Amino acid sequence: MTLANTGDTDIPSCFPQNISPPSNETALILSPDDVHRISEASTFRELALLCGELLETSRLEGIRRAAELAPFAVLVNLIHERLIRQGVLLAVRQLAKMGVGTPPVPFAYLQFGSGGRCEQAVASDQDNGLVYQLPHGLSTKERENIEGYFHLLGAVIVQGLEQVGYPPCHGNVTCVSARWRGSTEQWMERLEHWASHPTWEHSRYLLLFSDARVIWGEPSAFATVAGYYRTLLTNNPLLIERLVSNTLYHRIPLTWLGRLAPDQSGRYQGAVNVKEGVYLPFVNCVRHFSLAHGIYVTSTLERLLALRTRRIWPEAFCRDIEQHFRLLMGLRLITPLHWRDGQYGSNSYVKLGELSQDTLAMLRRAMKLALKLHGKTKNLLDVYRQ
C-alpha cells in the first residue's frame, strides 16, 4: 500500500482569505522557500529548528496594536499546519525505516481544539487523534496487527511533535491515547456512548470532536465518523443542552462599570486572561449556536459566516463579532513577549501596561461583546429547557 495523502500545499478553507498581507517585512513570514524547507525536513530535529525560526516572536517586538497583529495570525496557523503535516509524514517514514511497515489501511490524522479551528497562537500544544478504515473480513490477528501499528504511529507522532515544540495537552487528548485513536467503527461506538451518557466529561469530548479537522491522510477515513456525529446531534435537544451547559460560564475580567479588571496579585498581577476571559466565550457561543442549527464547519470565522448567511444572527452583529475576533487572534500572538518565561500557561495572559490605548479600548469592547454572547448562550440553553 502507498503512503497516505500528505495534504500537499492547499491552504485549508478555514484560513481567512480576505486579510491584507502583513506589511512589516521584518516580522513573521512564510515564503515559498520556507514551505520548501519544511517539506524537505527529514528529522524532527530539523523541524524543531524551523519551528523556532519561523515562529520567533521577537519578530513581533514593538508591535502593540491588535490591528497590526491580526494578519499575522493567518501566517502563524499556516506555519503550524506545514510543520505538523511534515511531522506526521516523518512519523510514518520512521516506522517504515524501523521495519514496522507503511500504513496498512487508509487513515487520517485529526486536529482538535485551536488546531482544528485554525486558531493556534504562537505557542500551541497537541490535541490530536487518529481514525482508520478497516476492510471487512479481517481475522482477530489482523485487527490486532493494524491496531498495533496505529498505536506505535500515535506514539511516534506525539513524541516527534513534542520534540518539534508542541507539548501534549494536559488532558491527554493525543493519538497515543486509546480514547482518541481507533477504527471508524470504534469511533462511532465511542461517540454513541458519549452521546447516550452525556456526563460533564463526555460532553467535553463531544465538544472537542466538533472542532475535528483532517490535517494529514485520507479524508474518507474521517467522513463516515463525522457524518455519524452529525446524526447524533440532529434533533437532539437534550444533548445540545448538555453541551451548552458544559461551557456556559467563564469569568470575564470586566467590572460592572465596564473597566478592565486585571489580576490584583500573584504571578499575573496587572494582566488579564485573554484566552479564558474573552477568546473562549467567543468560540464557545459561536460553536453552540452552530451545532444547534446544524452547522458543522470547524473554524469560528466559518461558523460566523454561516450564522450570518442563514440569518440566525443579524449581519451587523456577526460582522462586529468577526472584527473583534480577528483582533483577539492577533493579540494572542504577543503574549510570549509579555512574559518570556517559557511557561505554556503564560500564553493566556496579556499585560495591560504593554498594550496601546486603542488596543485596550478594543479589549474592553470585546469583553462587552463576550458578555452579550454569554447572554445569547444562556438564552439558547433556556430554549432547550422549555
C-alpha positions as CSV (number, residue, x, y, z in Angstrom):
1,M,0.0,0.0,0.0
2,T,1.2,3.5,-0.8
3,L,1.6,6.2,1.8
4,A,-1.5,8.2,2.6
5,N,-2.1,11.7,1.2
6,T,0.1,14.3,2.7
7,G,-2.3,17.2,2.2
8,D,0.0,18.7,-0.5
9,T,0.1,22.5,-0.4
10,D,-3.6,23.5,-0.5
11,I,-4.5,26.3,2.0
12,P,-7.3,25.0,4.2
13,S,-10.6,26.7,3.7
14,C,-10.8,27.7,7.3
15,F,-7.9,30.2,6.9
16,P,-9.2,33.7,6.3
17,Q,-8.6,34.7,2.7
18,N,-9.6,38.4,2.8
19,I,-6.9,39.8,5.2
20,S,-4.2,42.0,3.7
21,P,-0.8,40.5,4.0
22,P,1.5,42.0,6.7
23,S,3.5,44.9,5.5
24,N,6.3,44.7,8.0
25,E,9.0,42.7,6.2
26,T,11.0,42.1,9.4
27,A,8.0,40.3,11.1
28,L,6.8,36.8,10.6
29,I,6.7,35.4,7.1
30,L,6.2,32.1,5.3
31,S,7.9,32.3,2.0
32,P,7.9,29.7,-0.8
33,D,11.4,28.8,0.3
34,D,10.2,28.3,3.8
35,V,7.5,25.9,2.6
36,H,10.1,24.0,0.6
37,R,12.4,23.8,3.6
38,I,9.7,22.3,5.8
39,S,8.8,19.8,3.1
40,E,12.4,18.8,2.9
41,A,13.0,18.3,6.6
42,S,14.0,14.7,7.2
43,T,14.1,14.7,11.1
44,F,12.1,16.1,13.9
45,R,15.2,18.0,15.0
46,E,15.2,19.8,11.7
47,L,11.5,20.6,12.1
48,A,12.2,21.9,15.6
49,L,14.8,24.3,14.3
50,L,12.4,25.5,11.6
51,C,9.7,25.9,14.2
52,G,11.9,28.1,16.4
53,E,13.0,30.2,13.4
54,L,9.6,30.7,11.7
55,L,7.7,31.3,14.9
56,E,10.3,33.5,16.6
57,T,8.1,36.0,18.5
58,S,10.9,38.6,18.7
59,R,10.0,39.4,15.1
60,L,6.8,40.9,16.5
61,E,8.7,43.1,19.0
62,G,7.4,46.6,19.2
63,I,4.0,45.9,17.6
64,R,1.5,46.8,20.3
65,R,-1.7,47.4,18.2
66,A,-4.0,44.5,17.7
67,A,-5.0,45.7,14.3
68,E,-1.3,45.4,13.1
69,L,-1.0,41.9,14.7
70,A,-4.2,40.4,13.3
71,P,-2.9,39.5,9.8
72,F,0.0,37.5,11.4
73,A,-2.5,35.1,12.9
74,V,-3.1,33.7,9.5
75,L,0.6,33.1,8.9
76,V,1.1,31.5,12.3
77,N,-1.6,29.0,11.6
78,L,-0.2,28.3,8.1
79,I,3.2,27.7,9.6
80,H,1.7,25.3,12.3
81,E,-0.1,23.5,9.5
82,R,3.0,22.9,7.5
83,L,5.1,21.8,10.4
84,I,2.6,19.4,11.8
85,R,1.8,17.8,8.4
86,Q,5.5,17.2,7.9
87,G,5.8,15.8,11.4
88,V,3.1,13.2,10.7
89,L,4.9,12.3,7.5
90,L,8.2,11.8,9.3
91,A,6.5,9.6,11.9
92,V,5.1,7.4,9.1
93,R,8.6,7.2,7.5
94,Q,10.2,6.4,10.8
95,L,8.0,3.4,11.3
96,A,8.9,2.2,7.8
97,K,12.6,2.6,8.5
98,M,12.2,0.6,11.7
99,G,10.7,-2.2,9.7
100,V,7.2,-1.8,11.0
101,G,5.9,-1.0,7.5
102,T,3.7,1.6,5.9
103,P,0.1,2.3,7.0
104,P,-1.8,-0.9,6.4
105,V,-5.1,0.8,5.8
106,P,-6.3,4.3,4.9
107,F,-6.2,6.6,7.9
108,A,-6.5,10.3,8.9
109,Y,-4.6,12.4,11.4
110,L,-7.1,14.7,13.2
111,Q,-6.6,18.0,15.0
112,F,-8.9,19.1,17.7
113,G,-9.1,22.4,19.7
114,S,-7.5,25.5,18.3
115,G,-5.7,23.5,15.7
116,G,-8.9,22.1,14.4
117,R,-10.4,25.6,14.3
118,C,-7.2,27.1,12.6
119,E,-6.8,29.4,15.7
120,Q,-3.5,28.4,17.2
121,A,-1.4,31.0,18.9
122,V,2.4,31.0,18.5
123,A,2.8,28.5,21.4
124,S,0.5,25.6,20.9
125,D,0.0,22.2,22.4
126,Q,-1.1,18.9,20.9
127,D,-4.8,18.0,20.6
128,N,-4.9,15.2,18.1
129,G,-6.3,11.8,17.1
130,L,-6.2,9.0,14.5
131,V,-9.0,7.3,12.7
132,Y,-8.5,4.4,10.2
133,Q,-10.7,2.3,8.0
134,L,-10.8,-1.5,8.4
135,P,-11.8,-3.7,5.5
136,H,-14.4,-6.4,6.0
137,G,-13.5,-10.0,6.8
138,L,-10.4,-9.4,8.9
139,S,-9.3,-12.0,11.4
140,T,-8.7,-11.1,15.0
141,K,-5.0,-11.3,14.5
142,E,-5.1,-9.0,11.5
143,R,-7.1,-6.5,13.5
144,E,-4.7,-6.6,16.3
145,N,-1.8,-6.0,13.9
146,I,-3.4,-3.0,12.5
147,E,-4.3,-1.6,15.9
148,G,-0.7,-2.2,17.0
149,Y,0.6,-0.3,14.0
150,F,-1.5,2.8,14.8
151,H,-0.7,2.6,18.5
152,L,3.0,2.8,17.5
153,L,2.3,5.6,15.0
154,G,0.4,7.6,17.6
155,A,3.3,7.3,20.0
156,V,5.9,8.4,17.4
157,I,3.7,11.3,16.3
158,V,3.2,12.6,19.8
159,Q,6.9,12.2,20.8
160,G,8.1,13.7,17.5
161,L,5.8,16.7,17.7
162,E,6.8,17.3,21.3
163,Q,10.4,17.5,20.1
164,V,9.3,20.0,17.4
165,G,7.8,22.2,20.1
166,Y,4.2,21.0,20.6
167,P,3.8,19.6,24.1
168,P,1.0,17.1,24.7
169,C,-2.1,18.7,26.2
170,H,-2.7,18.2,29.9
171,G,-6.0,16.4,29.2
172,N,-4.2,13.7,27.3
173,V,-6.1,14.4,24.1
174,T,-3.5,12.8,21.9
175,C,-3.4,10.0,19.4
176,V,-1.2,7.9,21.7
177,S,-4.3,7.5,23.9
178,A,-6.8,4.7,23.0
179,R,-9.6,7.2,23.6
180,W,-8.5,9.3,20.7
181,R,-7.4,6.6,18.3
182,G,-9.4,3.9,16.6
183,S,-11.2,2.5,13.6
184,T,-14.2,4.2,12.1
185,E,-16.4,1.6,13.9
186,Q,-14.7,2.2,17.2
187,W,-15.0,5.9,16.9
188,M,-18.8,5.6,16.1
189,E,-19.3,3.4,19.2
190,R,-17.3,5.9,21.3
191,L,-19.4,8.8,20.1
192,E,-22.6,6.9,20.6
193,H,-21.6,6.1,24.2
194,W,-20.6,9.7,24.9
195,A,-23.9,11.0,23.5
196,S,-26.1,8.5,25.3
197,H,-24.2,9.2,28.6
198,P,-23.6,13.0,28.4
199,T,-21.7,13.5,31.6
200,W,-19.6,16.6,32.0
201,E,-16.6,14.7,30.8
202,H,-18.3,13.1,27.8
203,S,-19.9,16.4,26.8
204,R,-16.4,17.9,26.8
205,Y,-15.2,15.1,24.5
206,L,-18.1,15.7,22.1
207,L,-17.3,19.4,22.0
208,L,-13.7,18.6,21.2
209,F,-14.8,16.4,18.4
210,S,-16.9,19.2,16.9
211,D,-13.7,21.0,16.1
212,A,-12.0,17.9,14.5
213,R,-10.3,18.5,11.2
214,V,-8.2,16.3,8.9
215,I,-4.6,17.6,8.7
216,W,-2.9,14.6,7.0
217,G,-4.2,11.4,5.4
218,E,-7.4,10.3,3.8
219,P,-10.5,12.5,4.4
220,S,-12.7,9.5,3.6
221,A,-11.4,7.7,6.7
222,F,-13.0,10.5,8.8
223,A,-16.1,11.3,6.7
224,T,-18.2,8.4,8.0
225,V,-17.4,9.2,11.6
226,A,-18.2,12.9,11.1
227,G,-21.5,12.0,9.4
228,Y,-22.4,9.8,12.4
229,Y,-21.5,12.6,14.8
230,R,-23.9,14.9,13.0
231,T,-26.7,12.3,13.1
232,L,-26.3,12.1,16.9
233,L,-26.7,15.8,17.3
234,T,-29.6,16.3,14.9
235,N,-33.0,16.8,16.6
236,N,-31.4,16.0,20.0
237,P,-32.2,19.0,22.2
238,L,-31.2,17.2,25.4
239,L,-27.7,16.6,24.1
240,I,-27.4,20.2,22.8
241,E,-28.4,21.4,26.3
242,R,-25.7,19.3,27.9
243,L,-23.1,20.6,25.5
244,V,-24.1,24.2,26.2
245,S,-24.2,23.7,29.9
246,N,-20.7,22.4,29.8
247,T,-19.0,25.7,28.8
248,L,-21.5,28.3,29.7
249,Y,-19.6,30.2,32.4
250,H,-16.3,32.0,32.0
251,R,-15.2,34.8,34.2
252,I,-14.9,37.9,32.0
253,P,-12.4,40.3,33.7
254,L,-14.6,43.4,33.4
255,T,-16.0,45.5,36.2
256,W,-19.7,46.5,36.4
257,L,-18.5,50.0,35.3
258,G,-17.1,48.5,32.2
259,R,-13.4,48.7,33.2
260,L,-10.8,46.0,32.7
261,A,-10.2,44.0,35.8
262,P,-6.7,42.6,35.8
263,D,-5.4,40.2,38.4
264,Q,-4.6,42.1,41.6
265,S,-1.9,39.9,43.0
266,G,0.3,36.9,42.2
267,R,2.2,35.9,39.1
268,Y,-0.2,37.6,36.7
269,Q,-0.7,40.8,38.6
270,G,-1.7,43.6,36.2
271,A,-2.6,41.1,33.4
272,V,-5.9,39.7,32.1
273,N,-6.5,36.1,30.9
274,V,-7.4,37.0,27.3
275,K,-8.0,33.3,26.4
276,E,-10.4,32.4,29.2
277,G,-11.9,35.9,29.7
278,V,-12.8,36.8,26.1
279,Y,-11.5,34.5,23.4
280,L,-13.2,31.2,24.6
281,P,-16.6,32.9,25.2
282,F,-16.5,33.9,21.6
283,V,-15.5,30.4,20.5
284,N,-18.0,28.6,22.7
285,C,-21.0,30.7,21.9
286,V,-20.5,30.6,18.2
287,R,-19.9,26.8,18.3
288,H,-23.0,26.2,20.4
289,F,-25.3,28.2,18.0
290,S,-23.7,26.5,15.0
291,L,-24.2,22.9,16.4
292,A,-27.8,23.8,17.5
293,H,-28.6,24.9,13.9
294,G,-26.8,22.0,12.0
295,I,-23.7,24.0,11.0
296,Y,-20.7,21.7,11.1
297,V,-17.7,23.7,9.8
298,T,-14.9,23.9,12.3
299,S,-13.4,27.4,12.4
300,T,-15.1,30.2,14.4
301,L,-14.9,32.5,11.4
302,E,-16.6,29.9,9.1
303,R,-19.2,29.3,11.7
304,L,-19.9,33.1,12.0
305,L,-20.2,33.3,8.2
306,A,-22.8,30.5,8.2
307,L,-24.7,32.1,11.1
308,R,-24.8,35.4,9.2
309,T,-25.6,33.8,5.8
310,R,-28.5,31.8,7.3
311,R,-29.7,34.9,9.2
312,I,-29.6,33.2,12.5
313,W,-27.8,36.2,13.8
314,P,-28.1,39.8,12.4
315,E,-25.5,40.7,9.9
316,A,-24.2,43.7,11.8
317,F,-23.8,41.7,15.0
318,C,-21.9,38.9,13.1
319,R,-19.5,41.5,11.5
320,D,-18.9,43.1,14.9
321,I,-18.0,39.7,16.4
322,E,-15.8,38.8,13.4
323,Q,-13.9,42.1,13.6
324,H,-13.2,41.7,17.3
325,F,-12.4,38.0,17.0
326,R,-9.7,38.7,14.3
327,L,-8.2,41.4,16.6
328,L,-8.2,39.0,19.5
329,M,-6.4,36.4,17.4
330,G,-3.7,39.0,16.7
331,L,-3.4,40.0,20.3
332,R,-2.8,36.4,21.5
333,L,0.3,36.2,19.3
334,I,2.3,38.6,21.5
335,T,1.6,37.1,25.0
336,P,5.0,35.2,24.9
337,L,6.7,38.7,24.6
338,H,4.9,39.8,27.8
339,W,6.4,37.0,30.0
340,R,9.5,35.4,28.3
341,D,9.3,32.6,30.9
342,G,8.7,29.7,28.6
343,Q,5.7,28.7,30.6
344,Y,2.8,27.5,28.5
345,G,0.2,28.9,30.9
346,S,1.5,32.4,30.4
347,N,0.4,32.4,26.8
348,S,-3.2,33.1,28.1
349,Y,-2.3,36.4,29.7
350,V,-1.6,39.9,28.4
351,K,-0.1,42.7,30.4
352,L,-2.3,45.7,30.1
353,G,0.6,48.1,30.6
354,E,2.2,46.9,27.4
355,L,-0.8,47.5,25.1
356,S,-1.6,50.6,23.1
357,Q,-4.6,52.7,24.1
358,D,-6.7,51.7,21.1
359,T,-6.0,48.0,21.8
360,L,-7.1,48.5,25.4
361,A,-10.3,50.1,24.1
362,M,-10.8,47.2,21.7
363,L,-10.3,44.7,24.5
364,R,-13.0,46.4,26.6
365,R,-15.4,46.3,23.7
366,A,-14.6,42.7,23.0
367,M,-15.3,41.8,26.7
368,K,-18.6,43.6,26.5
369,L,-19.4,41.5,23.4
370,A,-18.4,38.4,25.3
371,L,-21.0,39.3,27.9
372,K,-23.6,39.6,25.2
373,L,-22.6,36.2,23.9
374,H,-22.9,34.8,27.4
375,G,-26.5,36.1,27.4
376,K,-27.2,34.6,24.0
377,T,-25.8,31.3,25.1
378,K,-27.9,31.3,28.2
379,N,-31.0,32.1,26.1
380,L,-30.2,29.2,23.8
381,L,-30.0,27.0,26.9
382,D,-33.3,28.3,28.2
383,V,-34.9,27.4,24.8
384,Y,-33.9,23.8,25.2
385,R,-35.1,23.7,28.8
386,Q,-38.6,24.7,27.9
